[in-house]
Amino acid sequence: MEHRLLADVVCKHGQFPILSPKFTDASLSLITNPFTSDQTLTSLLETLVAHLQNPDINHALLFSLLSALSNHHPRLRHRISAAVHAFVLLPTTATPTLPHALSLLEPAELTPFDPFSDESMFLSLCFWQCVKTRRWTLRNVSKFHVRPSVFLTVLLGLTKDPYPYIREAALDGLVMLSNGGIAVEDRSLIECCYFRSVELLFDAENSVRCSAVRAVSEWGQLLVALSPDKTKADWSDALFVQLCLMVRDRDMEIRVAAFSALGKIRTVSEDILMLTLAKKALSGTNEKTFPGQYTAKLFKLPATAAVFAFVNGLEDEFYQVRRSACHALKKMTVHSAKFAGEVVYILMQILNEDSVVVRLQALETLHHMAMHDLLKVEESHLDMFFGALVDGNALIRSAARKTIQLTKFQKLAMFGSCIDVLIKNLELCPQDEADVFYVLYKIGRSHGKFVTRIIHEVSEELEPSPYGKLGFTKVRTIALLVLAISAPVSLERQICTIRPEIYSYAVTLLGRLARGLGGLTDQNALLDYLSHCSRFTVGSASEIFGGEVLDFHLKDSYSQLQKTSETTCVEIVFQKVVDLWPLIQLGCVNEVVRTLRSWKEELQFFSLDSRPPAGVLVFALKYLHVIKLLGKAWAYYFSKRSLHFNGIGILEALLCKTERRLKEMLYRFKDLSRGVEMHILELMLVTYTLRLSYGGGTIFFEDYTSKVNSVFRRVEILGKEESIEPSPFLIDLQNISHEIGNSRDGFIHKPELLQKSLNLFSLKQIVVSEKLDYLDAEIDVFDNDFQNPLPFISGLPVGIPFDITLHNISLGTRLWLAITDGEKSTQFVFLDLHEFGGCNEIRKFTFVAPFFRTPKVKHLLLKVSVVMEWLSEGQHSKHLNGPKQDFIYLSKGKEIHLSTAVK
């Protein structure tokens, strides 16, 4: 099929017009097929390039084919760019073809003859009669490298173009240049760009006015920045008022853009800000004017243009405008405490809004104000404010809780009402328990006196039943216990402000409390704190602490303990695991497994606090798993009875798992130290030695002998690079290897020598860097399960859209998708990371992978994983059209359901 299509493209073009539908279809089939050979693609490229100089050809279609070839096969981009570059430099090249050609060039590789630096070409494109050509040039103005004066002169001139699309593109070009495209220090030139943009605020076309708003914002900020200190405030106010004029525009998108631009202004006078909330002009602002434009013919901008601007936005009929106005208020409140006080009341009214996104933005603005200590809540606000805590939407409740935990209540009654509403939130939405517990602790910590008084008033509710049972089943009682443990204490004097028995009662809810306070402490630290406080004596906060509301030490002390205990715990594990090897040699495997399991549980607790977990934690967990597997294999090997009754199957499985886990540790962690790498290689040699010495057959003898020799070569290199002294086991095993030489069955007839070497092995303490990066991948398909299968047609390829997330994987890594069907046959699809965005730390993208081998069945189950190809001496993959080297899995297998009959 490939040869037939290539023949249609290369050989038969004389029989039908070049770039006919048949030619185009054949070319696209070859380009989009991932299995097209490099030779065929090269021939196709040469054919397309050969027709570049044909004046009668449809260059637009030809360049679209070259663009598709470049996008699907990035390795050919350099050749395509070079060919197109030569075409652009030809004196006979027609101007209409230049935009298509320039879009295929790579500017970084065009020196010394860079078309993007040719001012005459730039000017000819900008003033070409074709509107599409002019618009493309303006959209891509950042690619050109001409003098700033040429840029600005052309763009300012094109803002008067009769076509609105050109005026819009010219304004967008000015915005692009103001954002770092060129450096302009001439203030008069900046004023020219600013006032020309202001003129276009009154253009008849909506799209032009919208672009003008962005241009006024960007050039206005540049103008303010270059203004003298005496006039900087006036120019900033002028920019603010000019944009306030646009929040009343008839077009919704322009009003959204205007509020977005208002939020970017850094300084505004308090009297101007207050105008935006007033229905009429305030005293002292009636006669004030700024440089700007009020109407198409009035070139004086009165300060009263800002009157009622934000109120109009918050009452707009479109939720997008109301949300944008709320977001702008978030930025403006930091300029004036008086303005912030007025804004609070308005935002509280917005909490009754129908639109969820507007209510969320209002709560986010209130949260921002609380972070800057600008949120002053009055009693008249409480009904609307607390109503968000029992809202039917989980996102609203969560945002309200985040704001509540930073709010300062001035009266005990207000604080008590807040506690009651939080308890109601817990009763209505039990799924919010952890978050509610966290907020109860946080606000209790900042209102210590109020907490002490409330707990004294409700102390009877916290008492056990008359029969001595601690039956804390009521939601209110549990919530009050959480609030109680946030009360002020003095650890040094061992004094608390509530009855110490309450801390003992809280221990009965330790698991639930630990989940709620998971971001601040761990369960063990919380238990220690509660047990410690239960032995305190009661004192008055006002008398003993001098009226000071003490800081609850849980965050300040134990969060630091948690931060350091993670590293400490890993270090302790690496120290203690060395002591387990003598137990393994004695055959006490069950005791070793129990110990390893307890350590693993401790480490897994720390990994719950970070997504993804720290690399050093993952490494430690995998290391413990390897020691468990190796310990079991060692016990089977030296227990002749186990081998006699159970056979060698169990031992073989254990050794295979151990080898696979060791390879993962070797290749899935970045920046392993040479000492740690040497230790992993030594463990691999132990695994191979056990495999070669138990006499379980000779099927894989040559394979394992080759692996031993390959590992020894790497060990020798590490020894020379870092001067690492080899262990007695390594020295003895290497001597045996030299003694046996290249004999085909030497190892089989020398099991006693291998057993002697194994007896010399012992574990060593390793030190792993805290900054260890773990290579990981996640793969998913949206809304796909056995009830929602993807459709496919038997016998035809099917495209599967994958959401892929990569962690700590660089661009040079060779990744593949391994797609396995029910028959255990695997198809590989290469992932070219250069085509996707993101950074090495985390890279998220959507990729549609083709699966070609769809069988003639009604239902199909595929298993898909991300695999990484790694270079290994003598290890080559046998997969055709897949990884050339061996590979390891970076993700868990994801099951994909497909069906030919989807309802």
C-alpha positions in Angstrom: 0.0 0.0 0.0 2.8 2.4 0.9 4.6 1.8 -2.4 1.4 2.3 -4.4 0.7 5.6 -2.7 4.3 6.7 -3.3 4.0 5.8 -6.9 0.9 8.0 -7.2 2.8 10.9 -5.8 6.2 10.5 -7.4 5.7 8.7 -10.7 2.2 9.5 -12.0 2.1 13.2 -11.5 2.5 13.7 -15.2 -0.8 11.8 -15.8 -2.9 14.2 -13.8 -2.4 17.8 -12.7 0.0 18.3 -9.8 -1.7 18.7 -6.4 -4.9 17.2 -7.7 -7.3 15.6 -5.2 -5.7 12.2 -5.9 -2.2 13.5 -5.3 -3.2 15.4 -2.2 -5.0 12.4 -0.7 -2.1 10.1 -1.4 0.3 12.5 0.2 -1.8 13.0 3.3 -2.1 9.2 3.7 1.6 8.8 3.7 2.2 11.8 6.0 -0.4 10.8 8.7 0.5 7.1 8.8 2.9 6.6 11.7 4.4 3.5 10.0 5.5 5.2 6.8 9.2 4.5 6.3 11.8 7.3 6.4 12.7 6.5 2.8 9.2 7.1 1.6 8.9 10.3 3.6 12.2 11.6 2.1 11.0 10.8 -1.4 7.7 12.7 -0.7 9.6 15.7 0.7 11.9 15.8 -2.4 8.8 15.7 -4.7 7.1 18.6 -2.8 10.2 20.7 -2.7 10.9 20.2 -6.4 7.6 21.9 -7.2 8.2 25.0 -5.0 9.6 26.9 -8.0 6.7 26.0 -10.3 4.9 29.3 -10.8 1.7 27.6 -12.0 1.3 25.5 -8.9 -1.1 26.1 -6.0 1.4 27.2 -3.5 -1.1 27.5 -0.6 -2.0 23.8 -0.9 1.7 22.8 -1.4 2.7 24.7 1.8 -0.2 23.0 3.7 1.2 19.6 2.8 4.7 20.7 3.9 3.2 22.0 7.1 1.5 18.7 7.8 4.8 16.9 7.0 6.6 19.1 9.5 4.1 18.7 12.2 3.8 14.9 12.0 7.5 14.3 11.5 9.6 16.9 13.4 12.8 15.3 12.3 12.2 16.7 8.8 11.6 20.2 10.0 15.1 21.4 9.5 15.1 20.2 5.9 11.7 21.7 5.2 12.8 25.0 6.7 16.0 25.1 4.6 14.1 24.4 1.4 11.4 27.1 2.2 14.2 29.5 3.2 15.8 29.1 -0.2 12.4 29.6 -1.9 11.7 32.9 0.1 15.1 34.4 -1.0 14.3 33.9 -4.7 13.6 37.2 -6.5 10.8 35.6 -8.4 8.8 34.6 -5.3 5.4 36.2 -5.3 4.4 38.3 -2.3 1.1 36.4 -1.7 3.0 33.2 -1.1 5.3 34.6 1.5 3.0 34.3 4.5 2.6 30.5 3.9 6.3 30.1 3.4 7.4 32.3 6.4 5.1 30.3 8.7 7.3 27.2 8.0 10.6 28.8 8.8 12.5 28.4 12.1 13.8 31.9 12.9 16.6 30.6 15.1 18.3 28.9 12.2 18.0 31.6 9.5 21.2 33.5 10.0 22.9 35.2 8.2 20.1 35.7 5.6 17.1 36.1 7.8 13.9 37.0 5.9 12.4 38.2 9.2 15.0 40.9 9.3 14.3 42.2 5.8 12.5 45.6 6.3 11.5 45.8 2.6 9.8 42.4 2.8 8.1 43.5 6.0 6.8 46.7 4.5 5.6 45.0 1.3 3.6 42.5 3.3 2.1 45.1 5.6 0.9 47.2 2.6 0.0 44.4 0.3 -3.5 44.8 -1.2 -4.7 41.4 0.1 -6.3 41.8 3.5 -5.4 38.3 4.6 -1.7 39.0 3.9 -1.7 42.2 5.9 -3.6 40.6 8.8 -1.1 37.6 8.9 1.8 39.9 9.0 0.3 41.9 11.9 -0.6 38.7 13.8 3.0 37.6 13.5 4.7 40.9 14.1 6.8 39.5 17.0 8.7 37.2 14.6 10.1 40.2 12.6 13.4 41.9 13.6 13.2 45.4 12.2 13.8 48.8 13.7 11.4 49.8 16.5 10.6 53.1 14.6 9.5 51.0 11.6 7.4 48.8 13.7 5.5 51.6 15.5 5.2 53.8 12.3 3.6 50.9 10.4 1.3 49.8 13.2 0.1 53.3 14.0 -0.6 53.8 10.3 -2.5 50.6 10.0 -4.8 51.5 13.0 -6.4 53.8 10.4 -6.9 51.1 7.8 -10.4 51.0 6.4 -10.8 47.3 7.2 -11.7 46.6 10.9 -9.8 43.3 11.0 -6.6 45.2 10.1 -7.2 47.9 12.8 -7.8 45.1 15.3 -4.7 43.3 14.3 -2.7 46.5 14.4 -3.8 47.2 18.0 -3.0 43.6 19.0 0.4 44.2 17.4 0.9 47.2 19.6 0.0 45.2 22.7 2.4 42.5 21.6 5.2 45.0 21.3 4.4 46.7 24.6 4.8 43.3 26.3 8.5 43.0 25.6 8.6 43.0 21.9 10.7 46.2 21.7 12.1 48.6 24.2 10.6 52.1 23.9 12.1 54.9 26.1 10.7 57.9 24.1 7.8 59.1 26.2 6.4 61.1 23.4 6.2 58.0 21.2 4.5 56.1 24.1 1.9 59.0 24.4 1.3 58.8 20.7 0.5 55.0 20.9 -1.6 55.5 24.0 -3.8 58.3 22.6 -4.2 56.6 19.3 -5.5 53.6 21.2 -7.8 55.8 23.2 -9.3 57.2 19.9 -10.2 53.7 18.8 -12.1 53.1 22.0 -14.9 54.8 20.1 -14.6 52.7 16.9 -17.8 51.4 15.4 -16.6 47.8 15.4 -16.8 45.7 18.6 -13.6 43.8 17.9 -11.6 47.0 17.4 -12.9 48.5 20.6 -12.0 45.3 22.5 -8.4 45.4 21.2 -8.3 49.1 21.9 -9.1 48.4 25.6 -6.1 46.1 25.8 -3.8 48.5 24.0 -4.9 51.4 26.3 -4.2 49.3 29.3 -0.7 48.2 28.2 0.5 51.5 26.8 -1.1 53.4 29.6 0.9 51.5 32.2 4.1 52.2 30.2 3.2 55.8 30.2 2.6 55.8 34.0 5.9 54.1 34.5 7.9 56.7 32.5 6.1 59.7 34.1 7.8 61.9 36.6 7.0 61.2 40.3 4.9 64.4 40.5 2.5 63.4 37.8 2.6 59.6 38.1 -0.5 59.5 40.3 -2.4 61.8 37.9 -1.6 59.7 34.9 -2.5 56.5 36.7 -5.9 58.0 37.7 -6.4 59.1 34.1 -5.8 55.6 32.8 -8.2 54.3 35.5 -11.0 56.7 34.6 -10.5 56.2 30.8 -11.0 52.4 31.3 -14.0 53.0 33.6 -15.7 54.7 30.7 -15.6 51.3 28.8 -17.4 49.3 31.5 -20.6 50.8 30.1 -20.0 49.7 26.5 -22.8 47.9 24.7 -20.7 44.8 24.0 -20.4 42.2 26.8 -16.8 41.2 25.9 -15.6 44.8 26.0 -17.0 45.2 29.4 -15.2 42.1 30.6 -12.0 43.3 29.0 -12.4 46.7 30.7 -12.7 45.2 34.2 -9.8 42.9 33.5 -7.7 45.9 32.5 -8.8 47.9 35.6 -7.5 45.1 37.8 -4.0 45.5 36.4 -3.6 49.1 37.5 -1.2 49.4 40.4 -2.1 52.7 42.0 -5.4 54.6 42.1 -6.3 57.6 44.3 -8.8 56.9 47.1 -11.3 59.6 46.0 -11.4 58.1 42.4 -11.9 54.6 43.8 -14.8 55.8 46.0 -16.4 57.3 42.9 -16.8 53.8 41.4 -19.2 52.9 44.3 -21.0 56.2 44.4 -24.2 57.1 42.5 -23.1 60.7 42.0 -19.9 62.7 42.0 -18.3 63.4 45.4 -17.3 66.8 46.6 -13.9 67.8 45.2 -14.2 65.7 42.1 -16.8 67.6 40.0 -14.4 69.9 38.3 -11.5 67.5 38.1 -10.4 66.4 34.6 -7.7 64.2 33.1 -6.0 63.9 29.7 -8.0 61.5 27.6 -11.2 61.3 25.6 -14.7 61.3 26.9 -16.6 61.0 23.6 -15.6 60.8 19.9 -15.4 64.6 19.9 -14.8 65.6 23.5 -11.1 65.4 24.4 -11.3 66.2 28.1 -11.9 63.3 30.5 -13.9 64.3 33.7 -13.3 62.3 36.9 -17.1 61.7 37.1 -16.7 59.2 34.3 -15.8 56.7 37.0 -19.1 57.2 38.9 -20.8 53.9 39.8 -18.5 51.9 37.5 -18.0 48.9 39.8 -21.7 48.9 40.9 -22.8 48.8 37.3 -20.4 45.9 36.6 -21.7 43.9 39.7 -25.3 44.4 38.5 -24.6 43.5 34.9 -27.0 41.1 33.2 -24.1 38.8 32.1 -22.4 36.7 34.7 -19.0 37.1 32.8 -19.1 40.8 33.5 -20.1 40.4 37.1 -17.3 37.9 37.6 -14.7 40.2 36.0 -15.9 43.1 38.2 -15.4 41.0 41.3 -11.9 40.0 40.2 -11.0 43.7 39.6 -12.2 44.6 43.0 -9.9 41.9 44.4 -7.0 43.9 43.1 -8.3 47.4 44.0 -9.1 46.8 47.6 -5.4 46.8 48.6 -5.2 50.4 47.5 -7.5 51.8 50.2 -8.8 50.5 53.5 -11.8 52.8 53.3 -12.7 51.5 49.8 -12.3 47.9 51.1 -14.8 48.6 53.9 -17.4 49.7 51.4 -16.7 46.8 49.1 -17.4 44.2 51.8 -21.0 45.1 52.0 -21.4 44.9 48.2 -19.7 41.6 48.1 -21.9 40.2 50.8 -24.9 41.0 48.6 -23.2 39.2 45.7 -23.2 36.0 47.8 -27.0 35.8 47.1 -26.1 35.7 43.4 -27.6 32.9 41.2 -24.4 32.3 39.3 -22.0 29.9 41.0 -18.9 31.3 39.3 -19.7 34.9 40.5 -20.3 33.7 44.1 -16.9 31.9 43.9 -15.2 35.0 42.6 -16.8 37.1 45.4 -15.6 34.6 48.0 -12.1 34.6 46.5 -12.1 38.4 46.7 -13.2 38.3 50.3 -10.5 35.7 51.0 -7.9 38.0 49.4 -9.1 40.9 51.6 -8.8 38.7 54.7 -5.3 37.8 53.8 -4.4 41.5 53.8 -6.3 42.1 57.0 -8.9 44.3 55.2 -12.0 42.1 55.9 -14.1 43.8 58.6 -17.2 41.7 59.1 -20.2 43.4 60.8 -23.2 41.7 62.4 -25.4 42.8 59.5 -23.2 40.7 57.1 -23.4 37.5 59.1 -26.6 36.0 57.5 -25.3 36.3 53.9 -21.7 35.4 54.9 -22.6 32.3 56.9 -25.2 31.3 54.4 -22.4 30.3 52.0 -21.2 27.7 54.6 -24.4 25.7 54.1 -24.7 26.3 50.3 -25.7 23.3 48.2 -22.5 23.7 46.1 -19.4 22.0 47.5 -17.1 24.6 45.8 -19.0 27.5 47.5 -18.8 25.8 50.9 -15.1 25.2 50.5 -14.3 28.8 49.4 -16.4 30.1 52.3 -14.5 28.0 54.8 -11.2 29.3 53.5 -12.4 32.8 54.0 -13.9 32.1 57.5 -10.6 30.7 58.8 -8.9 34.1 58.2 -11.7 36.2 59.5 -11.3 38.2 62.8 -14.5 38.4 64.8 -14.8 41.3 67.3 -17.6 39.9 69.5 -18.2 36.6 71.2 -21.7 36.4 69.8 -20.4 36.6 66.2 -17.8 34.0 66.9 -20.4 31.7 68.5 -22.7 32.1 65.5 -19.8 31.1 63.2 -19.3 28.0 65.3 -23.0 27.1 65.1 -23.0 27.5 61.3 -19.9 25.3 60.9 -21.6 22.6 63.0 -24.6 22.9 60.8 -22.4 22.5 57.7 -21.0 19.4 59.3 -24.5 18.0 60.0 -25.8 18.7 56.5 -22.7 17.6 54.6 -20.8 14.9 56.5 -18.4 14.6 53.6 -16.9 18.0 54.6 -15.8 16.7 58.0 -12.1 17.0 57.5 -12.3 20.6 56.1 -14.7 21.7 58.9 -12.4 20.3 61.6 -9.5 22.2 60.1 -11.4 25.5 60.0 -12.6 25.0 63.6 -9.1 24.5 64.8 -7.8 27.6 62.7 -10.4 30.0 64.0 -10.1 28.7 67.5 -6.4 29.3 67.4 -6.9 33.0 66.4 -9.8 33.5 69.0 -8.4 31.8 72.1 -10.4 33.8 74.6 -13.6 33.2 72.8 -12.8 29.4 72.6 -12.2 29.2 76.4 -15.5 30.9 77.2 -17.5 28.8 74.8 -15.9 25.5 76.0 -16.7 26.5 79.7 -20.3 27.2 78.7 -20.8 23.8 76.9 -18.6 21.7 79.2 -21.6 19.6 80.2 -22.1 18.5 76.6 -18.5 17.1 76.6 -19.0 14.9 79.7 -19.3 11.1 79.3 -22.6 9.4 80.0 -23.7 8.6 83.6 -22.4 5.0 83.1 -18.9 6.3 82.2 -19.1 5.7 78.5 -17.5 8.1 76.1 -20.3 8.0 73.5 -19.3 10.9 71.4 -21.7 10.2 68.5 -23.3 13.7 68.1 -21.9 15.9 65.5 -22.0 18.9 67.7 -20.1 17.2 70.5 -17.4 16.1 68.1 -17.1 19.6 66.6 -16.8 21.2 70.1 -14.0 18.7 71.0 -12.1 19.9 67.9 -12.6 23.5 68.9 -11.5 22.7 72.4 -8.1 21.3 71.5 -7.3 24.7 69.9 -7.6 26.5 73.2 -4.5 28.4 74.5 -2.0 26.4 76.6 1.4 27.0 78.1 3.6 24.0 77.4 6.4 25.4 79.6 4.2 26.0 82.6 2.0 23.0 81.8 -1.2 25.1 82.2 -4.3 25.0 80.0 -7.4 27.2 79.9 -9.9 24.3 79.8 -10.4 21.1 81.8 -7.5 18.7 81.0 -10.0 15.8 80.8 -11.3 17.2 77.5 -7.9 16.4 75.9 -8.3 12.8 77.1 -11.8 12.6 75.5 -10.4 13.9 72.2 -8.1 10.9 72.1 -11.1 8.7 71.4 -11.5 10.6 68.1 -7.8 10.5 67.2 -8.2 9.1 63.7 -10.8 11.6 62.6 -9.0 14.5 64.2 -5.7 13.5 62.5 -7.5 13.4 59.1 -8.9 16.9 59.7 -5.6 18.3 60.8 -3.5 16.4 58.3 -2.0 19.5 56.8 -0.6 20.6 60.2 0.5 17.5 62.0 0.5 13.7 62.0 -1.4 11.2 64.1 1.5 10.4 66.4 2.3 14.0 67.1 -1.3 14.8 67.8 -1.5 11.8 70.2 1.6 13.0 72.1 0.1 16.5 72.3 -3.3 15.4 73.6 -1.7 13.0 76.1 0.6 15.7 77.3 -2.1 18.3 77.8 -4.4 15.9 79.6 -1.9 16.1 82.5 -1.9 19.9 82.8 -3.6 22.0 85.4 -6.4 24.6 84.7 -5.6 28.3 84.8 -7.2 31.5 83.7 -6.0 32.8 80.4 -6.4 36.5 81.4 -4.5 36.0 84.7 -1.8 33.6 83.8 -1.1 34.7 80.3 -1.5 38.4 80.9 -4.5 38.7 78.5 -2.4 37.4 75.6 -4.0 35.0 73.2 -1.4 32.3 73.0 -0.5 30.6 69.7 -1.5 27.0 69.5 1.9 25.2 69.2 0.6 22.4 66.9 1.5 24.1 63.7 4.6 25.9 64.9 6.2 23.0 66.6 4.8 19.8 65.1 4.7 21.0 61.5 8.5 21.6 61.8 8.7 18.1 63.4 6.8 16.6 60.5 9.0 18.4 58.0 12.2 17.1 59.6 10.8 13.7 60.6 10.2 12.7 57.0 13.9 12.9 56.2 14.8 11.5 59.7 12.5 8.5 59.2 14.0 7.6 55.9 17.5 7.9 57.3 16.6 5.7 60.3 15.1 3.1 57.9 18.3 3.0 55.9 20.3 2.6 59.1 18.1 -0.1 60.6 17.6 -2.2 57.5 21.3 -3.2 57.7 20.6 -5.0 61.0 18.0 -7.2 59.3 20.4 -9.1 57.1 21.8 -11.4 59.9 18.2 -12.3 60.7 17.7 -13.2 57.0 20.8 -15.4 57.0 19.4 -17.2 60.1 16.1 -17.9 58.3 13.9 -15.6 60.4 12.1 -14.3 57.4 8.7 -13.9 59.0 10.1 -11.5 61.6 11.9 -9.6 58.9 8.8 -9.2 56.8 6.7 -7.9 59.7 9.4 -5.4 60.5 9.6 -4.2 56.9 5.8 -3.9 56.7 5.7 -1.7 59.8 8.4 0.6 58.3 6.6 0.7 55.0 3.4 1.9 56.8 5.4 4.7 58.5 6.8 5.8 55.2 3.5 5.6 53.4 2.0 8.0 55.9 4.4 10.7 54.9 3.7 10.1 51.2 0.0 10.9 51.7 0.9 14.6 52.2 2.3 15.2 48.8 1.1 14.5 45.3 3.3 13.2 43.8 5.2 11.9 46.8 8.8 12.9 47.4 11.4 10.9 45.3 13.3 9.8 48.4 10.2 8.3 50.0 9.4 6.3 46.8 13.0 5.1 46.7 12.9 4.0 50.3 9.6 2.1 49.8 10.9 0.3 46.7 14.1 -0.5 48.6 12.2 -2.1 51.4 10.2 -4.1 48.9 13.4 -5.4 47.2 14.9 -6.4 50.6 11.6 -8.3 51.3 11.8 -10.2 48.0 15.5 -10.9 48.3 15.1 -12.1 51.9 12.3 -14.5 50.8 14.4 -15.7 47.9 17.5 -16.2 50.1 15.4 -18.2 52.6 14.1 -20.5 49.8 17.5 -21.0 48.3 19.2 -22.0 51.6 16.3 -24.1 52.7 16.7 -27.4 50.8 13.4 -28.7 52.2 11.5 -25.8 50.6 13.2 -26.4 47.3 12.4 -30.1 47.5 8.7 -29.8 48.3 7.8 -26.5 46.5 10.2 -26.8 43.5 12.1 -23.9 42.0 9.0 -22.1 40.6 8.6 -19.9 43.7 12.3 -19.0 43.9 12.3 -18.2 40.1 9.3 -15.9 40.5 10.9 -14.1 43.5 14.2 -13.6 41.7 12.4 -12.3 38.6 10.4 -9.8 40.6 13.6 -8.7 42.5 15.4 -8.1 39.2 12.5 -6.0 37.8 12.3 -3.9 40.9 16.1 -3.3 41.0 16.0 -2.1 37.3 13.2 0.3 38.2 15.3 1.7 41.1 18.3 2.1 38.7 16.5 3.8 35.9 13.4 5.6 37.4 15.4 7.9 39.7 17.4 10.9 38.6 20.7 11.9 40.2 21.4 8.7 42.1 24.8 8.9 43.8 27.5 6.6 42.6 27.5 4.8 46.0 23.8 4.0 45.8 24.1 2.9 42.2 27.0 0.6 43.2 24.8 -0.9 45.9 21.9 -1.5 43.6 24.3 -3.2 41.1 25.6 -5.4 43.9 22.0 -6.5 44.8 21.5 -7.3 41.1 24.6 -9.5 41.1 23.3 -11.3 44.2 20.0 -12.0 42.3 21.9 -13.3 39.3 24.2 -15.4 41.4 21.2 -17.1 43.2 19.7 -17.8 39.8 22.9 -19.3 38.4 23.8 -21.4 41.5 20.6 -23.3 42.3 20.9 -25.5 39.2 17.4 -24.9 37.9 18.1 -25.6 34.3 20.2 -24.1 31.6 17.6 -22.4 29.4 18.6 -18.9 30.3 22.2 -19.6 31.3 23.8 -17.5 28.5 21.4 -14.7 29.2 22.2 -14.5 32.9 26.0 -14.9 32.3 25.8 -12.0 29.9 24.0 -9.9 32.5 26.6 -10.7 35.1 29.4 -9.6 32.8 27.5 -6.4 31.9 27.0 -5.5 35.5 30.7 -6.1 36.3 31.7 -3.7 33.5 29.5 -1.0 35.0 30.9 -1.7 38.5 34.5 -1.3 37.2 33.6 2.0 35.6 32.1 3.3 38.9 35.1 2.1 40.8 37.4 4.1 38.6 35.3 7.2 38.5 34.6 7.5 42.3 37.3 5.4 43.8 34.7 3.2 45.4 36.2 0.2 47.2 34.4 -3.1 46.1 32.9 -5.3 48.8 34.3 -8.8 49.6 31.4 -10.3 47.7 32.1 -8.4 44.5 35.8 -9.2 44.7 35.2 -12.9 45.2 32.5 -13.1 42.5 34.8 -11.3 40.1 37.6 -13.8 40.8 35.3 -16.7 40.2 34.1 -15.1 36.9 37.8 -14.7 35.8 38.6 -18.3 36.9 35.7 -19.8 35.0 36.3 -17.6 31.9 34.0 -18.0 28.9 33.2 -21.6 29.6 29.7 -22.4 28.4 28.7 -24.3 31.5 31.3 -23.2 34.0 28.9 -21.6 36.5 26.7 -24.7 36.5 29.6 -27.0 37.6 30.8 -24.5 40.2 27.7 -24.0 42.5 29.8 -24.4 45.7 32.0 -21.4 44.6 28.9 -19.2 44.0 27.5 -20.2 47.4 30.7 -19.3 49.1 30.5 -15.8 47.4 26.9 -15.4 48.6 28.0 -16.0 52.2 30.3 -13.0 51.9 27.5 -10.6 51.0 26.0 -8.2 53.6 23.8 -5.1 53.3 25.4 -1.7 53.6 23.9 1.5 54.8 23.2 3.9 52.0 22.7 7.7 51.9 20.1 9.0 49.5 19.8 12.7 48.5 16.7 14.5 49.6 16.3 16.0 46.1 16.0 12.7 44.3 13.5 12.9 41.4 11.2 10.0 40.6 10.3 9.4 36.9 6.6 8.7 36.8 3.6 8.8 34.4 -0.1 8.8 34.7 -2.5 7.8 31.8 -6.2 8.1 31.6 -9.1 8.2 29.2 -12.0 10.5 30.1 -15.3 8.8 30.9 -14.4 5.3 29.7 -15.4 2.1 31.5 -17.3 -1.0 30.6 -20.6 1.0 30.7 -19.1 3.8 28.5 -16.9 2.1 25.9 -15.3 3.9 23.0 -16.7 3.0 19.5 -14.7 1.2 16.9 -15.2 -0.6 13.6 -13.7 -4.1 13.3 -10.7 -4.2 11.0 -10.2 -0.4 10.9 -7.8 1.7 13.0 -9.3 3.5 16.0 -8.0 6.6 17.7 -7.9 6.7 21.5 -7.7 10.1 23.3 -5.3 9.8 26.3 -4.8 12.3 29.0 -1.1 11.9 30.0 0.8 13.4 32.9 4.6 13.0 33.1 6.7 13.8 36.2 10.4 14.7 36.1 10.9 13.5 32.5 13.1 15.5 30.2 12.6 16.1 26.5 15.4 13.6 25.5 13.6 10.7 27.1 12.3 8.1 24.6 8.7 7.2 25.7 6.2 4.8 24.1 2.6 3.8 24.7 2.4 0.0 25.0 -1.1 -1.1 23.9 -1.9 -4.7 24.6 -5.0 -6.5 23.5 -6.6 -9.7 24.8 -4.3 -11.9 22.7 -1.3 -10.5 24.6 0.1 -8.9 21.4 1.5 -5.4 22.0 1.5 -2.4 19.7 3.9 0.5 20.5 3.2 4.2 19.7 6.1 6.7 20.1 5.6 9.8 22.1 7.6 12.8 20.8 7.8 15.1 23.8 9.0 18.0 21.6 5.4 18.3 20.3 3.9 18.9 23.8 4.2 21.8 26.2 5.0 21.8 29.9 8.3 21.5 31.7 10.4 18.6 33.0 8.9 18.7 36.5 5.4 18.1 35.2 4.1 17.8 31.6 0.3 17.4 30.9 -1.1 16.8 27.4 -3.7 15.0 25.4 -2.6 12.5 22.8 -4.7 10.6 20.3 -3.0 7.2 19.8 -4.0 5.0 16.9 -4.6 1.3 17.4 -4.5 -0.6 14.1 -5.1 -4.3 15.1 -8.8 -4.1 15.8 -10.1 -7.7 15.7 -13.5 -8.8 14.5 -15.2 -8.8 17.8 -18.0 -6.8 19.4 -16.2 -5.9 22.5 -12.5 -5.2 23.0 -10.4 -4.7 26.1 -7.0 -3.0 25.8 -4.4 -2.4 28.5 -2.3 0.7 27.9 0.9 1.8 29.8 3.6 4.4 29.3 7.0 2.7 29.0 10.5 4.3 28.9 13.3 3.0 26.6 16.6 2.8 28.3 20.1 2.1 27.0 21.6 -1.1 28.3 24.6 -3.0 27.0 23.6 -6.2 25.2 19.9 -5.7 26.0 17.8 -5.3 22.9 14.0 -5.4 22.5 12.6 -7.9 20.0 9.5 -5.7 19.3 9.1 -4.7 15.7 8.1 -1.0 15.2 8.7 -0.4 18.9 11.6 0.3 21.3 15.0 -0.7 20.0 16.4 -1.2 23.5 14.9 -2.7 26.7 12.2 -0.7 28.5 10.6 -0.3 31.9 7.0 0.7 32.7 6.4 4.2 34.1 2.7 3.9 34.7 0.1 1.4 35.8 -1.8 -0.4 33.1 -5.0 1.4 32.2 -7.9 -0.7 30.9 -9.6 0.8 27.8 -13.0 -0.5 26.8 -14.2 -0.5 23.2 -17.4 -1.7 21.6 -18.8 -1.9 18.0 -22.3 -1.2 19.3 -22.5 1.9 21.5 -26.0 3.1 22.3 
